[in-house]
């Protein structure tokens, strides 16, 4: 269900496994309660969320005050976030920026609109992976629901195994992973990286081509990311 990555007096960082709900739904065991039980904590508090299919880094606070402080950093876009994804088609462009308002579509899906009143903003790089597939490194500036899944779909690709945006894709999981998280807390800088190829988090992550590609992005914060337009950052 999860692995402990880092445990401090104020917060804990876990590696959430795929197909595990952050919230209790459909009879699933509540993840946060399970982590608290393993650590012997009275309670833990969600700071941000990951979709059920998404694996990787999840930050949990040990008090409501710490949760409030860390959540504010996410809201103020002070947290570095990087995600890895494997998609099943060559995108329209190898790297770039996806920006647009998101609105509800059919069923549980969202769609990207050409307007930019309150846009979801995602930067990305790609590399070749297995034949017919593409590895994405995504850096979301905002934190909208399904943002990365919709962004990848909007550039002519779709995440392998994504039940909503790529329903015809048959796989052992949806291939989206929260890869790296960086933030400052009470005067100390923290940065965490969880490589999905290092754990049993999906067959495709173990492919030599994927392992090699991820190794070139071992420090995603050090890559040359283009500056965002002032119209976005204000």
C-alpha positions as YAML, in Angstrom:
chain: A
units: angstrom
residues:
- id: 1
  name: UNK
  ca: [0.00, 0.00, 0.00]
- id: 2
  name: UNK
  ca: [2.87, 2.39, 0.82]
- id: 3
  name: UNK
  ca: [6.51, 2.70, 1.89]
- id: 4
  name: UNK
  ca: [7.90, 5.21, 4.37]
- id: 5
  name: UNK
  ca: [10.41, 7.52, 2.65]
- id: 6
  name: UNK
  ca: [11.09, 10.03, 5.44]
- id: 7
  name: UNK
  ca: [9.80, 10.45, 8.97]
- id: 8
  name: UNK
  ca: [10.30, 13.62, 11.02]
- id: 9
  name: UNK
  ca: [8.62, 15.07, 14.12]
- id: 10
  name: UNK
  ca: [6.55, 17.41, 11.92]
- id: 11
  name: UNK
  ca: [5.71, 15.39, 8.82]
- id: 12
  name: UNK
  ca: [6.14, 12.08, 7.03]
- id: 13
  name: UNK
  ca: [6.79, 11.39, 3.34]
- id: 14
  name: UNK
  ca: [5.50, 8.14, 1.86]
- id: 15
  name: UNK
  ca: [5.70, 6.40, -1.49]
- id: 16
  name: UNK
  ca: [2.06, 5.62, -2.27]
- id: 17
  name: UNK
  ca: [1.56, 2.48, -4.33]
- id: 18
  name: UNK
  ca: [-0.66, 2.56, -7.43]
- id: 19
  name: UNK
  ca: [-4.38, 1.76, -7.18]
- id: 20
  name: UNK
  ca: [-4.55, 2.90, -3.56]
- id: 21
  name: UNK
  ca: [-7.10, 5.57, -2.63]
- id: 22
  name: UNK
  ca: [-6.02, 8.50, -0.51]
- id: 23
  name: UNK
  ca: [-9.58, 8.66, 0.85]
- id: 24
  name: UNK
  ca: [-11.78, 5.81, 1.96]
- id: 25
  name: UNK
  ca: [-14.09, 4.97, -0.92]
- id: 26
  name: UNK
  ca: [-15.54, 1.88, -2.51]
- id: 27
  name: UNK
  ca: [-14.67, -0.10, 0.59]
- id: 28
  name: UNK
  ca: [-10.95, 0.73, 0.40]
- id: 29
  name: UNK
  ca: [-8.93, 1.01, 3.59]
- id: 30
  name: UNK
  ca: [-8.12, 4.63, 4.35]
- id: 31
  name: UNK
  ca: [-4.47, 5.19, 3.49]
- id: 32
  name: UNK
  ca: [-3.81, 7.99, 5.97]
- id: 33
  name: UNK
  ca: [-5.13, 5.89, 8.85]
- id: 34
  name: UNK
  ca: [-2.92, 3.00, 7.82]
- id: 35
  name: UNK
  ca: [0.19, 5.19, 7.77]
- id: 36
  name: UNK
  ca: [-0.69, 6.62, 11.19]
- id: 37
  name: UNK
  ca: [-1.18, 3.12, 12.56]
- id: 38
  name: UNK
  ca: [2.21, 1.95, 11.28]
- id: 39
  name: UNK
  ca: [3.97, 4.99, 12.75]
- id: 40
  name: UNK
  ca: [2.07, 4.87, 16.03]
- id: 41
  name: UNK
  ca: [0.64, 8.37, 15.51]
- id: 42
  name: UNK
  ca: [-2.71, 9.47, 16.90]
- id: 43
  name: UNK
  ca: [-3.51, 11.15, 13.57]
- id: 44
  name: UNK
  ca: [-2.01, 12.36, 10.32]
- id: 45
  name: UNK
  ca: [-3.24, 15.16, 8.07]
- id: 46
  name: UNK
  ca: [-3.33, 15.32, 4.28]
- id: 47
  name: UNK
  ca: [-1.32, 18.18, 2.79]
- id: 48
  name: UNK
  ca: [-2.06, 17.42, -0.88]
- id: 49
  name: UNK
  ca: [-3.59, 14.56, -2.87]
- id: 50
  name: UNK
  ca: [-2.76, 11.97, -5.49]
- id: 51
  name: UNK
  ca: [-5.23, 10.20, -7.77]
- id: 52
  name: UNK
  ca: [-5.93, 6.56, -7.00]
- id: 53
  name: UNK
  ca: [-3.96, 5.32, -10.01]
- id: 54
  name: UNK
  ca: [-0.99, 7.60, -9.28]
- id: 55
  name: UNK
  ca: [1.96, 6.28, -7.30]
- id: 56
  name: UNK
  ca: [4.76, 8.19, -5.64]
- id: 57
  name: UNK
  ca: [5.49, 10.90, -3.13]
- id: 58
  name: UNK
  ca: [2.75, 11.95, -0.74]
- id: 59
  name: UNK
  ca: [3.33, 14.39, 2.12]
- id: 60
  name: UNK
  ca: [1.43, 13.98, 5.39]
- id: 61
  name: UNK
  ca: [1.58, 16.30, 8.40]
- id: 62
  name: UNK
  ca: [1.62, 15.21, 12.03]
- id: 63
  name: UNK
  ca: [-0.36, 18.20, 13.35]
- id: 64
  name: UNK
  ca: [-3.08, 20.42, 11.92]
- id: 65
  name: UNK
  ca: [-0.78, 23.44, 12.27]
- id: 66
  name: UNK
  ca: [1.97, 21.83, 10.18]
- id: 67
  name: UNK
  ca: [-0.66, 20.75, 7.64]
- id: 68
  name: UNK
  ca: [-1.86, 24.33, 7.38]
- id: 69
  name: UNK
  ca: [1.67, 25.68, 6.87]
- id: 70
  name: UNK
  ca: [2.56, 23.11, 4.22]
- id: 71
  name: UNK
  ca: [-0.79, 23.37, 2.43]
- id: 72
  name: UNK
  ca: [-0.26, 27.12, 2.18]
- id: 73
  name: UNK
  ca: [3.01, 26.51, 0.36]
- id: 74
  name: UNK
  ca: [1.21, 24.34, -2.20]
- id: 75
  name: UNK
  ca: [-1.47, 27.01, -2.62]
- id: 76
  name: UNK
  ca: [1.18, 29.71, -3.05]
- id: 77
  name: UNK
  ca: [3.04, 27.56, -5.62]
- id: 78
  name: UNK
  ca: [6.22, 27.44, -3.56]
- id: 79
  name: UNK
  ca: [6.56, 23.64, -3.79]
- id: 80
  name: UNK
  ca: [8.58, 21.97, -6.56]
- id: 81
  name: UNK
  ca: [6.66, 19.06, -8.09]
- id: 82
  name: UNK
  ca: [7.77, 16.67, -10.82]
- id: 83
  name: UNK
  ca: [5.89, 13.71, -12.24]
- id: 84
  name: UNK
  ca: [6.81, 10.85, -14.57]
- id: 85
  name: UNK
  ca: [4.34, 9.30, -16.98]
- id: 86
  name: UNK
  ca: [4.42, 6.72, -19.75]
- id: 87
  name: UNK
  ca: [2.14, 7.50, -22.67]
- id: 88
  name: UNK
  ca: [1.21, 5.37, -25.66]
- id: 89
  name: UNK
  ca: [1.53, 7.75, -28.58]
- id: 90
  name: UNK
  ca: [4.10, 10.20, -29.87]
- id: 91
  name: UNK
  ca: [3.00, 13.67, -28.73]
- id: 92
  name: UNK
  ca: [2.57, 16.62, -31.07]
- id: 93
  name: UNK
  ca: [5.71, 18.16, -29.57]
- id: 94
  name: UNK
  ca: [8.63, 16.72, -27.61]
- id: 95
  name: UNK
  ca: [8.59, 19.44, -24.97]
- id: 96
  name: UNK
  ca: [6.62, 22.51, -24.14]
- id: 97
  name: UNK
  ca: [3.92, 24.16, -22.07]
- id: 98
  name: UNK
  ca: [0.25, 23.24, -21.73]
- id: 99
  name: UNK
  ca: [-1.97, 26.02, -20.37]
- id: 100
  name: UNK
  ca: [-5.73, 26.33, -20.33]
- id: 101
  name: UNK
  ca: [-8.83, 26.35, -18.19]
- id: 102
  name: UNK
  ca: [-10.21, 22.96, -17.19]
- id: 103
  name: UNK
  ca: [-13.90, 22.12, -17.00]
- id: 104
  name: UNK
  ca: [-15.90, 19.00, -16.26]
- id: 105
  name: UNK
  ca: [-16.52, 16.72, -19.21]
- id: 106
  name: UNK
  ca: [-18.30, 13.38, -19.38]
- id: 107
  name: UNK
  ca: [-18.48, 11.13, -16.33]
- id: 108
  name: UNK
  ca: [-15.35, 11.61, -14.21]
- id: 109
  name: UNK
  ca: [-13.32, 13.31, -16.93]
- id: 110
  name: UNK
  ca: [-12.08, 16.86, -17.29]
- id: 111
  name: UNK
  ca: [-11.22, 18.71, -20.50]
- id: 112
  name: UNK
  ca: [-8.83, 21.50, -21.44]
- id: 113
  name: UNK
  ca: [-10.28, 24.70, -22.89]
- id: 114
  name: UNK
  ca: [-8.54, 27.38, -24.98]
- id: 115
  name: UNK
  ca: [-9.40, 30.05, -22.41]
- id: 116
  name: UNK
  ca: [-6.92, 31.05, -19.68]
- id: 117
  name: UNK
  ca: [-8.93, 32.79, -16.96]
- id: 118
  name: UNK
  ca: [-7.72, 30.38, -14.25]
- id: 119
  name: UNK
  ca: [-5.54, 27.98, -16.22]
- id: 120
  name: UNK
  ca: [-3.95, 24.68, -15.36]
- id: 121
  name: UNK
  ca: [-0.27, 25.11, -16.29]
- id: 122
  name: UNK
  ca: [2.10, 22.21, -16.98]
- id: 123
  name: UNK
  ca: [5.59, 22.14, -18.47]
- id: 124
  name: UNK
  ca: [6.96, 18.91, -19.88]
- id: 125
  name: UNK
  ca: [9.88, 17.13, -21.52]
- id: 126
  name: UNK
  ca: [9.67, 13.75, -23.26]
- id: 127
  name: UNK
  ca: [12.01, 10.95, -24.26]
- id: 128
  name: UNK
  ca: [11.61, 7.76, -26.24]
- id: 129
  name: UNK
  ca: [10.69, 4.74, -24.13]
- id: 130
  name: UNK
  ca: [9.46, 1.34, -25.31]
- id: 131
  name: UNK
  ca: [8.46, 1.11, -29.00]
- id: 132
  name: UNK
  ca: [5.30, 3.12, -29.56]
- id: 133
  name: UNK
  ca: [5.51, 4.76, -26.15]
- id: 134
  name: UNK
  ca: [6.86, 8.01, -24.74]
- id: 135
  name: UNK
  ca: [8.21, 8.90, -21.31]
- id: 136
  name: UNK
  ca: [7.05, 12.27, -19.95]
- id: 137
  name: UNK
  ca: [8.62, 14.40, -17.22]
- id: 138
  name: UNK
  ca: [6.00, 16.92, -16.13]
- id: 139
  name: UNK
  ca: [6.42, 20.00, -13.95]
- id: 140
  name: UNK
  ca: [2.98, 21.30, -12.94]
- id: 141
  name: UNK
  ca: [2.89, 24.96, -11.91]
- id: 142
  name: UNK
  ca: [-0.70, 24.68, -10.71]
- id: 143
  name: UNK
  ca: [-2.41, 21.79, -8.94]
- id: 144
  name: UNK
  ca: [-5.73, 21.09, -10.64]
- id: 145
  name: UNK
  ca: [-7.62, 17.81, -10.55]
- id: 146
  name: UNK
  ca: [-6.38, 15.44, -13.31]
- id: 147
  name: UNK
  ca: [-4.13, 18.24, -14.58]
- id: 148
  name: UNK
  ca: [-1.24, 16.12, -15.89]
- id: 149
  name: UNK
  ca: [-3.52, 13.43, -17.30]
- id: 150
  name: UNK
  ca: [-5.45, 16.05, -19.28]
- id: 151
  name: UNK
  ca: [-2.28, 17.90, -20.35]
- id: 152
  name: UNK
  ca: [-0.75, 14.75, -21.85]
- id: 153
  name: UNK
  ca: [-4.03, 13.95, -23.58]
- id: 154
  name: UNK
  ca: [-4.11, 17.47, -25.04]
- id: 155
  name: UNK
  ca: [-0.79, 17.01, -26.87]
- id: 156
  name: UNK
  ca: [-2.06, 13.97, -28.75]
- id: 157
  name: UNK
  ca: [-0.96, 11.23, -26.38]
- id: 158
  name: UNK
  ca: [-2.51, 9.52, -23.34]
- id: 159
  name: UNK
  ca: [-1.15, 7.79, -20.26]
- id: 160
  name: UNK
  ca: [-0.86, 4.01, -20.54]
- id: 161
  name: UNK
  ca: [-3.49, 2.29, -18.41]
- id: 162
  name: UNK
  ca: [-5.42, 5.47, -17.60]
- id: 163
  name: UNK
  ca: [-9.01, 4.24, -17.18]
- id: 164
  name: UNK
  ca: [-10.57, 7.65, -17.86]
- id: 165
  name: UNK
  ca: [-8.45, 9.27, -20.57]
- id: 166
  name: UNK
  ca: [-7.19, 6.12, -22.28]
- id: 167
  name: UNK
  ca: [-9.86, 3.47, -21.60]
- id: 168
  name: UNK
  ca: [-8.77, 1.19, -24.46]
- id: 169
  name: UNK
  ca: [-5.28, 0.85, -22.98]
- id: 170
  name: UNK
  ca: [-4.84, -2.44, -21.14]
- id: 171
  name: UNK
  ca: [-2.08, -2.43, -18.54]
- id: 172
  name: UNK
  ca: [-1.23, -3.45, -15.00]
- id: 173
  name: UNK
  ca: [-1.69, 0.15, -13.81]
- id: 174
  name: UNK
  ca: [-2.07, 3.76, -14.89]
- id: 175
  name: UNK
  ca: [1.48, 4.99, -15.49]
- id: 176
  name: UNK
  ca: [1.63, 8.30, -13.61]
- id: 177
  name: UNK
  ca: [4.10, 8.70, -10.74]
- id: 178
  name: UNK
  ca: [4.83, 11.59, -8.34]
- id: 179
  name: UNK
  ca: [8.60, 11.56, -8.81]
- id: 180
  name: UNK
  ca: [10.05, 14.49, -6.87]
- id: 181
  name: UNK
  ca: [8.92, 16.99, -4.25]
- id: 182
  name: UNK
  ca: [10.91, 19.95, -2.95]
- id: 183
  name: UNK
  ca: [9.98, 22.55, -0.35]
- id: 184
  name: UNK
  ca: [11.31, 24.70, 2.49]
- id: 185
  name: UNK
  ca: [9.94, 24.19, 5.98]
- id: 186
  name: UNK
  ca: [10.87, 26.29, 8.98]
- id: 187
  name: UNK
  ca: [14.25, 27.25, 7.61]
- id: 188
  name: UNK
  ca: [15.25, 23.85, 6.26]
- id: 189
  name: UNK
  ca: [15.19, 22.79, 2.62]
- id: 190
  name: UNK
  ca: [13.84, 19.35, 1.76]
- id: 191
  name: UNK
  ca: [13.86, 17.46, -1.52]
- id: 192
  name: UNK
  ca: [12.66, 13.91, -2.03]
- id: 193
  name: UNK
  ca: [12.95, 11.68, -5.10]
- id: 194
  name: UNK
  ca: [11.32, 8.27, -5.56]
- id: 195
  name: UNK
  ca: [12.35, 6.45, -8.73]
- id: 196
  name: UNK
  ca: [9.53, 4.10, -9.79]
- id: 197
  name: UNK
  ca: [12.05, 1.78, -11.45]
- id: 198
  name: UNK
  ca: [13.56, 1.05, -8.03]
- id: 199
  name: UNK
  ca: [10.36, -0.55, -6.70]
- id: 200
  name: UNK
  ca: [7.79, -3.00, -7.96]
- id: 201
  name: UNK
  ca: [5.41, -0.25, -9.01]
- id: 202
  name: UNK
  ca: [4.64, -1.47, -12.53]
- id: 203
  name: UNK
  ca: [6.13, -3.64, -15.25]
- id: 204
  name: UNK
  ca: [6.84, -0.83, -17.72]
- id: 205
  name: UNK
  ca: [9.04, 1.06, -15.24]
- id: 206
  name: UNK
  ca: [11.40, -1.92, -15.28]
- id: 207
  name: UNK
  ca: [12.08, -1.79, -19.02]
- id: 208
  name: UNK
  ca: [15.77, -1.00, -19.74]
- id: 209
  name: UNK
  ca: [14.79, 1.84, -22.10]
- id: 210
  name: UNK
  ca: [12.68, 3.45, -19.38]
- id: 211
  name: UNK
  ca: [15.32, 2.99, -16.68]
- id: 212
  name: UNK
  ca: [17.90, 4.62, -18.96]
- id: 213
  name: UNK
  ca: [15.61, 7.52, -19.79]
- id: 214
  name: UNK
  ca: [14.75, 8.21, -16.15]
- id: 215
  name: UNK
  ca: [18.44, 8.17, -15.26]
- id: 216
  name: UNK
  ca: [18.89, 11.23, -17.49]
- id: 217
  name: UNK
  ca: [16.32, 13.01, -15.32]
- id: 218
  name: UNK
  ca: [17.75, 11.98, -11.95]
- id: 219
  name: UNK
  ca: [17.81, 15.65, -10.85]
- id: 220
  name: UNK
  ca: [14.75, 17.17, -12.55]
- id: 221
  name: UNK
  ca: [15.17, 20.51, -10.76]
- id: 222
  name: UNK
  ca: [18.58, 20.95, -12.45]
- id: 223
  name: UNK
  ca: [17.20, 20.73, -15.98]
- id: 224
  name: UNK
  ca: [16.86, 23.86, -18.08]
- id: 225
  name: UNK
  ca: [13.17, 24.58, -17.68]
- id: 226
  name: UNK
  ca: [12.05, 27.63, -19.69]
- id: 227
  name: UNK
  ca: [10.78, 30.57, -17.65]
- id: 228
  name: UNK
  ca: [7.03, 30.82, -17.52]
- id: 229
  name: UNK
  ca: [5.42, 33.86, -19.14]
- id: 230
  name: UNK
  ca: [4.60, 36.75, -16.83]
- id: 231
  name: UNK
  ca: [0.97, 36.42, -17.90]
- id: 232
  name: UNK
  ca: [0.97, 33.14, -15.96]
- id: 233
  name: UNK
  ca: [3.13, 33.95, -12.97]
- id: 234
  name: UNK
  ca: [1.80, 37.46, -12.51]
...
